[in-house]
Amino acid sequence: MKEAPRLWFSPLHFAECSHAIARQVFHRVVAETEADVIFDTLKRDLAAGIWLQTPVPENAFDLCATLARRLGPKLGMKTLDTLHVACALELKAERFWTFDERQAKLAKSQGMKTS
């Protein structure tokens, strides 16, 4: 992030972030009031243009299914993980940022650099 890249943020990312914040409350890592602050900060950042908001690419679900059929038996990806990679491919991303090993393997197999 120190290079200040512009990063895409789709409705899929918003849903994933919302679930991640909720899980932290569920596991009592953060209080609901803290989660509200985190969520409000995310919404403020989106409104300020820190993230490049984009719709989920039209062909992403078809590509997700294709990747599942071709590489699912070898890499064991989950649907949402594969959908994230499919979106990145459709948006012509050069780099894919993830903490998920399976996502990273899939992204690398499709020619993207991972971080």
C-alpha positions in Angstrom: 0.0 0.0 0.0 3.0 2.3 0.5 3.1 2.8 -3.3 -0.4 4.3 -3.1 -2.0 2.0 -5.8 -5.6 2.6 -6.8 -7.5 -0.5 -5.9 -10.9 -1.6 -7.3 -13.8 -2.1 -4.8 -16.9 -3.9 -6.1 -20.1 -4.9 -4.4 -18.5 -8.3 -3.8 -15.8 -6.6 -1.8 -18.3 -4.6 0.2 -20.2 -7.8 1.0 -17.0 -9.6 2.0 -15.9 -6.7 4.2 -19.3 -6.5 5.9 -19.1 -10.2 6.7 -15.6 -10.0 7.9 -16.5 -7.1 10.3 -19.5 -9.1 11.5 -17.4 -12.2 12.2 -15.1 -10.1 14.3 -18.1 -9.1 16.4 -19.3 -12.7 16.5 -15.9 -13.9 17.8 -15.8 -11.0 20.3 -12.6 -9.6 18.8 -14.3 -6.2 18.4 -17.4 -4.7 20.0 -20.4 -3.7 18.0 -19.6 -0.1 18.5 -16.1 -0.6 17.2 -17.5 -2.5 14.2 -19.8 0.5 13.5 -16.8 2.8 13.4 -14.9 0.4 11.1 -17.9 0.2 8.8 -18.5 3.9 8.8 -14.8 4.5 8.0 -15.1 2.1 5.0 -18.1 4.0 3.7 -16.3 7.3 4.1 -13.3 6.0 2.3 -15.5 4.8 -0.5 -17.3 8.2 -0.7 -13.9 9.9 -0.7 -12.7 7.9 -3.7 -9.9 6.1 -2.0 -11.1 2.9 -3.6 -12.1 2.7 -7.3 -15.7 1.6 -7.1 -16.6 -0.8 -9.9 -19.5 -3.2 -10.6 -18.9 -6.9 -10.7 -17.8 -7.5 -14.3 -20.6 -8.9 -16.5 -18.7 -12.1 -17.5 -17.3 -12.8 -14.0 -19.8 -15.5 -13.0 -19.2 -17.4 -16.3 -15.4 -17.1 -15.9 -15.8 -18.2 -12.3 -17.6 -21.4 -13.4 -15.0 -22.0 -16.1 -12.2 -21.7 -13.6 -14.0 -24.0 -11.2 -14.4 -26.7 -13.9 -10.8 -26.4 -15.1 -8.9 -25.8 -11.9 -11.2 -26.7 -9.0 -10.2 -30.4 -8.9 -6.5 -29.4 -8.6 -6.7 -26.3 -6.4 -9.9 -26.9 -4.3 -11.1 -23.2 -4.5 -14.3 -22.0 -3.0 -16.9 -20.1 -5.1 -16.3 -16.7 -3.6 -12.5 -17.1 -3.8 -12.8 -18.0 -7.5 -15.3 -15.2 -8.1 -12.8 -12.7 -6.7 -10.1 -14.0 -9.1 -12.5 -14.0 -12.0 -13.4 -10.3 -11.3 -9.7 -9.4 -11.2 -9.2 -11.2 -14.5 -12.1 -9.4 -16.1 -10.9 -6.1 -14.9 -7.4 -6.9 -16.4 -5.7 -6.7 -13.0 -1.9 -7.2 -13.0 -1.6 -7.9 -9.3 -3.9 -9.8 -7.0 -3.7 -9.1 -3.2 -4.9 -11.9 -0.9 -4.0 -13.7 2.3 -5.7 -16.8 1.0 -3.3 -19.5 -0.4 -5.9 -21.0 -2.8 -6.8 -17.6 -4.2 -3.1 -16.8 -4.6 -2.4 -20.1 -6.4 -5.4 -19.5 -8.7 -4.4 -15.9 -9.5 -0.8 -17.0 -10.2 -2.0 -19.8 -12.5 -3.8 -17.1 -14.5 -0.7 -14.9 -14.8 -1.3 -12.4 -12.1 1.4 -11.4 -9.6 0.2 -11.9 -6.0 1.0 -10.1 -2.8 
